[in-house]
Amino acid sequence: MEGSLRGRRRPPERSGREPRRRRGERSPRSETWARVAVAVPAAVGAVLIVYWGGAVFVVAIALLGLVALHELFGLMEALRPPRLAGFLTLIALVVAAALGGTWWVLLAVVASIPLTFGLALLRPGRDGVTFAMAGTLLGALWVGLALAHAIFLRDLPDGGGLMLDVLIGTFLGDVAAYFGGRAWGRRELAPLISPSKTVEGAVAGVIGGTLALFLFAVAYQDFFDGRELDALVIGLCVALATPIGDLFESLVKRDLGTKDTGRFFGVHGGVLDRLDAVFFTVVAGYYAAVAVGF
């Protein structure tokens, strides 16, 4: 066998053709279409949920939040987090924001600590209980407080439009960062957290996100008439928060040794993968909107 193989000449590679892909591997074109097939319905659904507002908005984001928290706890399985405490805390934060307001949200945050402690004590054994409680509170407050601020933002005057602005600034800022990084990226932004992110990409993302929100707001939203500077301020705050949210989730995933949190959105990854930046930008967008007088 060895002799027969040695005597054969390897056929020359033909130029102009893509290298052979492994079985199950998507071509770049099919990968793009797969992403579009998921992104378009998701975007339409997000717009409808924001437009309807009220109970539909609250229930929809609560369900997404529970899925995101479930994904995170799945990655923390080795810590044995008291999941029930995290889910109850998230639900309490959403209900408090929808029905009670700021003080009720603060009460839910305070109550989450003894709740997590009590349920952690019910686990068999005491090994790693500190890390289990810390992981539970991290996830519940990370996701839950973001959802609470999303409700606060949607409940502002013209809150539906403002919420849409935040989503546009976030996702188009992400797109600008991606293409800016591919075109001009040279210097790593945070090599120990996310080696693929570059300073040039981050700058492109901030500029792109700010301009996207600003242009959409002043072109299509009457409540920004004469308030162009306010739109620019909100856009800048949202655009600056976007890479922070990305890096925060990247740090958590790197520490837990994973690339994607799930497959809820197919090729786009899990809920936490898609909404990592949004969990920061809704907070920034809310406080920026309040600061400029909404």
C-alpha positions in Angstrom: 0.0 0.0 0.0 2.8 2.4 0.9 4.6 1.7 -2.3 1.6 2.3 -4.4 0.8 5.5 -2.7 4.4 6.7 -3.0 4.3 6.2 -6.8 1.2 8.3 -7.3 1.5 12.0 -8.0 -0.8 14.3 -6.3 -3.1 16.1 -8.8 -2.5 19.8 -9.0 -5.0 22.0 -7.3 -7.3 23.8 -9.7 -7.3 27.6 -9.2 -10.4 29.6 -8.9 -12.3 27.0 -6.9 -13.1 27.1 -3.2 -11.3 24.5 -1.0 -13.3 21.4 -0.2 -15.4 21.9 2.9 -15.9 19.4 5.7 -19.1 17.6 5.9 -21.8 19.7 7.6 -19.8 22.9 7.1 -21.8 25.8 5.5 -20.5 27.7 2.6 -20.1 31.5 3.1 -23.1 32.2 1.0 -25.4 29.7 2.8 -24.1 31.0 6.1 -25.1 34.5 5.1 -28.6 33.4 4.0 -29.0 31.5 7.2 -28.2 34.6 9.2 -30.6 36.7 7.2 -33.4 34.1 7.5 -33.1 34.4 11.3 -32.4 38.1 11.6 -35.3 39.4 9.5 -38.1 37.7 11.4 -36.4 38.5 14.7 -36.2 42.2 13.7 -39.8 42.3 12.7 -40.9 40.6 15.9 -38.9 43.1 17.9 -40.5 46.0 16.2 -44.0 44.6 16.8 -43.3 43.9 20.4 -42.0 47.4 21.0 -44.9 48.9 19.1 -47.6 47.0 21.1 -46.0 47.8 24.4 -47.9 47.2 27.6 -48.4 43.6 28.8 -47.2 42.2 25.4 -43.9 43.9 25.8 -43.4 43.0 29.4 -44.3 39.3 28.9 -42.1 39.0 25.8 -39.0 40.5 27.3 -39.5 38.5 30.5 -39.6 35.3 28.5 -36.5 36.2 26.6 -34.8 37.1 29.9 -35.7 33.7 31.4 -34.2 32.0 28.3 -31.0 34.1 28.6 -30.7 33.3 32.3 -31.3 29.6 31.6 -28.5 29.7 29.1 -26.1 31.3 31.5 -27.0 28.9 34.3 -26.3 26.1 31.9 -22.8 27.3 31.4 -22.4 27.6 35.2 -23.6 24.0 35.8 -20.3 23.1 37.6 -21.1 25.8 40.2 -24.5 24.3 40.9 -26.2 27.7 41.1 -29.6 27.9 42.8 -31.5 28.5 39.6 -34.9 29.0 41.2 -33.5 32.0 43.1 -32.3 33.6 39.9 -35.5 33.0 38.0 -37.6 34.4 40.9 -35.4 37.4 41.1 -35.7 38.1 37.4 -39.5 37.8 37.5 -39.6 40.0 40.6 -37.6 42.7 38.9 -39.8 42.7 35.8 -43.0 42.8 37.8 -41.6 45.5 40.1 -40.7 47.7 37.1 -44.0 47.1 35.3 -46.3 47.7 38.3 -44.4 49.4 41.1 -41.6 51.6 39.8 -38.1 52.4 41.0 -38.5 51.7 44.7 -40.1 48.3 44.1 -37.2 47.4 41.8 -34.7 48.4 44.6 -36.7 46.2 47.0 -36.5 43.3 44.6 -32.7 43.7 44.4 -32.3 43.8 48.1 -34.6 40.7 48.5 -32.6 38.8 46.0 -29.6 38.4 48.4 -31.4 36.6 51.3 -33.5 34.6 48.7 -30.4 33.3 47.0 -28.7 32.6 50.3 -31.7 30.6 51.6 -32.1 28.5 48.5 -28.4 27.9 48.2 -28.4 26.4 51.7 -31.0 23.9 50.6 -28.5 22.3 48.2 -26.9 19.1 49.2 -23.4 19.9 50.5 -21.8 23.3 51.1 -18.8 23.2 48.7 -18.7 26.2 46.4 -21.7 27.8 47.9 -20.1 31.3 47.7 -19.4 31.0 43.9 -22.9 29.5 43.4 -24.6 32.5 45.0 -22.3 35.0 43.2 -23.0 33.4 39.8 -26.8 33.4 40.5 -26.9 37.0 41.6 -24.6 38.1 38.7 -27.0 36.5 36.1 -30.2 37.6 37.7 -29.2 41.2 38.2 -27.4 41.5 34.9 -30.4 40.4 32.9 -33.1 41.4 35.4 -32.0 45.0 35.8 -31.6 45.4 32.1 -35.2 44.3 31.6 -36.4 46.6 34.3 -34.8 49.6 32.5 -36.3 48.4 29.2 -39.7 48.7 30.8 -38.8 52.1 32.3 -37.7 53.3 28.8 -40.8 52.0 27.1 -43.0 53.7 29.6 -41.5 57.1 29.0 -43.4 59.6 26.8 -42.6 58.5 23.2 -41.0 55.5 24.8 -41.8 53.2 21.9 -39.8 55.4 19.6 -37.0 55.7 22.0 -36.8 52.0 22.5 -36.6 51.5 18.8 -33.9 54.1 18.6 -31.8 52.2 21.2 -32.2 48.9 19.2 -31.2 50.6 15.9 -28.2 52.3 17.5 -27.1 49.0 19.1 -27.4 46.7 16.2 -26.2 49.0 13.5 -23.3 50.0 15.8 -22.5 46.3 16.0 -22.6 46.1 12.2 -20.3 49.1 11.8 -17.9 47.7 14.3 -17.7 44.4 12.5 -17.1 45.9 9.0 -14.8 48.6 10.4 -12.7 46.0 12.2 -12.4 43.9 9.0 -11.5 46.9 6.9 -9.1 48.8 9.3 -8.6 46.7 12.4 -5.0 46.6 13.5 -4.8 47.1 17.2 -6.5 44.7 19.6 -9.0 46.3 21.9 -9.0 43.7 24.7 -6.8 40.7 23.7 -7.3 38.8 26.9 -11.1 39.0 26.6 -11.9 39.1 22.9 -8.9 38.9 20.6 -11.0 39.5 17.5 -12.2 43.0 18.6 -10.0 45.9 17.5 -9.7 49.6 18.5 -10.5 50.6 15.0 -13.6 48.4 14.9 -14.8 49.9 18.3 -14.3 53.4 17.0 -16.2 52.6 13.8 -19.0 51.1 15.9 -19.3 54.1 18.1 -19.4 56.5 15.2 -21.8 54.2 13.2 -24.1 53.6 16.1 -24.3 57.3 17.0 -25.0 58.3 13.4 -27.6 55.5 12.9 -29.6 56.5 15.9 -29.3 60.2 15.2 -30.3 60.1 11.6 -33.2 57.8 12.2 -34.5 59.9 15.1 -34.3 63.3 13.3 -35.5 61.9 10.0 -38.5 59.8 11.1 -39.5 60.9 14.6 -41.5 64.1 15.1 -40.8 64.2 18.9 -37.1 65.0 18.0 -38.0 68.1 16.0 -35.8 70.9 17.4 -34.1 68.4 19.6 -31.3 67.2 17.4 -28.7 67.7 20.1 -30.7 65.4 22.4 -30.8 62.7 19.7 -27.0 63.0 19.3 -26.5 62.7 23.1 -28.7 59.6 23.3 -27.0 58.1 20.3 -23.5 58.6 21.7 -24.5 57.1 25.1 -26.0 54.0 23.4 -23.1 53.6 21.0 -20.5 53.8 23.9 -22.5 51.2 25.9 -22.6 48.8 23.0 -19.0 47.5 23.1 -19.1 47.5 26.9 -22.0 45.0 26.8 -20.2 42.9 24.2 -17.0 42.8 26.2 -18.8 42.0 29.4 -20.4 38.9 28.0 -17.2 37.9 26.2 -15.4 38.0 29.6 -18.1 35.8 31.2 -18.0 33.3 28.3 -14.2 33.2 28.2 -14.1 32.6 32.0 -16.7 29.8 31.6 -14.9 28.3 28.6 -17.5 28.6 25.9 -18.0 30.5 22.6 -21.8 30.6 22.3 -24.4 30.5 25.1 -27.0 28.6 23.1 -28.8 28.1 19.7 -32.0 30.0 20.3 -31.3 32.2 17.3 -29.7 29.4 15.2 -26.5 30.6 13.6 -26.7 33.8 15.6 -26.2 31.9 18.9 -28.3 32.2 22.0 -30.4 34.9 23.5 -27.5 36.1 25.6 -25.3 36.2 22.6 -27.7 38.5 20.7 -28.8 40.7 23.5 -25.5 41.1 25.4 -25.1 44.7 24.2 -28.8 45.5 24.5 -28.7 44.6 28.2 -26.3 47.6 28.6 -27.7 50.0 26.0 -31.3 50.0 27.3 -29.9 51.2 30.6 -27.7 53.9 29.0 -30.5 54.9 26.7 -33.0 55.3 29.5 -30.7 57.5 31.7 -29.7 59.5 28.6 -33.3 60.1 27.6 -34.2 61.2 31.2 -31.2 63.4 31.4 -32.2 65.3 28.2 -35.7 65.8 29.4 -37.9 62.9 28.2 
